[in-house]
């Protein structure tokens, strides 16, 4: 059954945000972490890299 096999599918989304304004990047990071904390029912992994 096609719908059963979709249950085990893994989806990946990658978002790149680039800015010279480090403070703005920190605000975005904090917002993402806050949103993720509110949605505990999702199995997700979030990584941040501030190294230019």
PAVO-737673 format. One line per 10 residues: number of its first residue (from 1); their letters; for each residue x, z, y of N, C-alpha, C. Coordinates in Angstrom, 3 decimals, decimal comma. Layout:
BEGIN
NUM) A) X/Z/Y/X/Z/Y/X/Z/Y | ...
END
This chain:
BEGIN
1) XXXXXXXXXX) 0,847/0,000/-1,187/0,000/0,000/0,000/0,890/0,000/1,248 | 0,660/-0,902/2,152/1,520/-1,073/3,337/1,490/0,138/4,262 | 0,336/0,768/4,407/0,252/1,895/5,341/1,035/3,110/4,843 | 1,129/3,302/3,547/1,887/4,430/2,997/3,380/4,259/3,268 | 3,885/3,061/3,126/5,318/2,847/3,355/5,698/3,059/4,815 | 4,778/2,895/5,733/5,068/3,096/7,154/5,325/4,565/7,481 | 4,874/5,472/6,653/5,063/6,902/6,901/6,548/7,248/6,934 | 7,332/6,630/6,083/8,755/6,940/5,982/9,635/6,112/6,916 | 9,051/5,270/7,739/9,841/4,455/8,660/10,514/5,331/9,707 | 11,699/4,935/10,093/12,460/5,647/11,116/12,596/4,716/12,311
11) XXXXXXXXXX) 12,241/5,219/13,467/12,318/4,422/14,683/13,405/4,984/15,582 | 14,118/4,107/16,235/15,203/4,531/17,118/14,986/3,923/18,494 | 15,096/4,761/19,497/15,027/4,300/20,880/16,276/4,792/21,587 | 16,884/3,915/22,337/18,081/4,264/23,091/17,792/3,993/24,556 | 18,072/4,978/25,389/17,873/4,838/26,827/19,204/5,109/27,509 | 19,639/4,164/28,295/20,868/4,327/29,067/20,492/4,480/30,534 | 20,975/5,527/31,153/20,746/5,747/32,579/22,110/5,922/33,220 | 22,375/5,111/34,208/23,681/5,131/34,847/23,490/5,380/36,341 | 24,289/6,284/36,886/24,194/6,584/38,312/25,485/7,233/38,783 | 25,840/6,993/40,030/26,982/7,673/40,638/26,623/9,100/41,036
21) XXXXXXXXXX) 25,323/9,376/41,124/24,839/10,694/41,545/24,713/11,610/40,322 | 25,715/12,448/40,104/25,732/13,345/38,944/24,549/14,307/38,974 | 24,192/14,789/40,158/23,073/15,736/40,272/21,771/15,105/39,784 | 21,548/13,832/40,100/20,333/13,149/39,649/20,329/13,030/38,126 | 21,477/12,725/37,543/21,566/12,649/36,086/21,265/14,004/35,451 | 21,727/15,074/36,079/21,461/16,419/35,563/19,975/16,744/35,645 | 19,315/16,316/36,716/17,868/16,542/36,858/17,110/15,799/35,759 | 17,500/14,566/35,497/16,854/13,778/34,443/17,082/14,427/33,086 | 18,300/14,878/32,823/18,618/15,547/31,557/17,752/16,784/31,370 | 17,627/17,589/32,427/16,811/18,798/32,347/15,345/18,466/32,084
31) XXXXXXXXXX) 14,847/17,405/32,699/13,457/17,002/32,494/13,228/16,545/31,054 | 14,165/15,801/30,508/14,047/15,337/29,117/14,077/16,527/28,163 | 14,987/17,458/28,403/15,071/18,640/27,543/13,802/19,476/27,633 | 13,245/19,603/28,824/12,011/20,370/29,004/10,852/19,707/28,260 | 10,743/18,392/28,398/9,675/17,660/27,717/9,825/17,770/26,205 | 11,042/17,665/25,732/11,300/17,769/24,288/10,944/19,159/23,767 | 11,220/20,191/24,536/10,904/21,556/24,118/9,396/21,756/24,001 | 8,634/21,076/24,858/7,177/21,191/24,817/6,582/20,443/23,625 | 7,274/19,453/23,121/6,771/18,622/22,016/7,527/18,938/20,733 | 7,411/20,128/20,262/8,152/20,571/19,081/7,681/19,891/17,798
41) XXXXXXXXXX) 6,530/19,256/17,807/6,015/18,631/16,592/6,726/17,315/16,260 | 7,537/16,804/17,161/8,292/15,576/16,907/9,667/15,907/16,352 | 10,050/15,187/15,326/11,399/15,321/14,784/12,264/14,307/15,521 | 13,036/14,785/16,469/13,824/13,867/17,281/15,199/14,436/17,573 | 16,069/13,553/17,968/17,421/13,950/18,358/17,700/13,328/19,716 | 18,211/14,140/20,616/18,535/13,671/21,959/19,995/13,995/22,224 | 20,724/13,007/22,718/22,138/13,204/23,040/22,385/12,777/24,481 | 23,264/13,508/25,149/23,637/13,192/26,522/25,149/13,042/26,584 | 25,597/12,049/27,322/27,034/11,828/27,498/27,280/11,543/28,975 | 27,948/12,470/29,637/28,222/12,316/31,060/29,617/11,763/31,316
51) XX) 30,290/11,328/30,291/31,642/10,793/30,438/31,571/9,343/30,916 | 32,134/9,049/32,075/32,063/7,662/32,573/32,940/6,811/31,754
END
